Amino acid sequence: MTRPIIELVHVWKIFGEGEASTVAVRDVSMAIDAGEFVSIIGTSGSGKSTLM
């Protein structure tokens, strides 16, 4: 079995601090193998660009 070319494990991204913080990406895990096509879909403001 080959290793993924991209692997994310429990990725979080939080903007701001304390009560003013906004969670943009919450606990994302994924693996992308060579030759795979990946599409990230979601509503506006759901963290797609931040994840990329």
matplotlib code that plots the C-alpha trace (Angstrom):
import matplotlib.pyplot as plt

x = [0.0, 1.4, 1.4, -1.0, 0.5, -1.6, -2.8, -4.6, -5.2, -7.5, -6.9, -8.5, -8.4, -9.7, -9.7, -9.5, -9.4, -11.8, -15.4, -14.6, -13.2, -14.6, -14.0, -13.4, -12.3, -13.2, -11.4, -10.9, -9.1, -8.5, -6.0, -5.5, -3.7, -1.8, -4.2, -7.3, -9.7, -10.9, -13.8, -14.6, -18.1, -20.1, -22.1, -20.5, -18.4, -18.1, -14.2, -13.5, -10.8, -9.3, -9.0, -7.2]
y = [0.0, 3.4, 6.4, 9.3, 12.4, 14.6, 13.6, 15.7, 14.4, 16.2, 19.7, 22.7, 26.4, 29.0, 32.7, 35.1, 34.4, 33.8, 34.6, 36.4, 33.3, 31.6, 28.0, 27.8, 24.1, 21.6, 18.2, 17.4, 14.2, 13.0, 11.3, 11.9, 9.3, 10.0, 10.2, 10.9, 13.7, 15.5, 18.0, 20.1, 21.4, 23.4, 26.6, 30.0, 30.6, 26.9, 26.9, 25.4, 28.0, 27.9, 24.1, 24.5]
z = [0.0, -0.9, 1.3, 0.6, -1.1, 1.2, 4.7, 7.2, 10.7, 13.2, 11.6, 13.2, 12.3, 14.7, 14.0, 16.9, 20.6, 23.5, 23.0, 19.8, 18.2, 15.1, 14.2, 10.5, 10.3, 12.9, 13.3, 9.6, 8.7, 5.2, 2.9, -0.8, -2.9, -6.2, -9.1, -7.0, -7.8, -4.7, -4.5, -1.4, -1.3, 1.2, 1.8, 1.6, 4.7, 5.6, 5.6, 2.1, 1.2, 4.7, 4.4, 1.1]

ax = plt.figure().add_subplot(projection="3d")
ax.plot(x, y, z, "-o")
ax.set_aspect("equal")
plt.show()
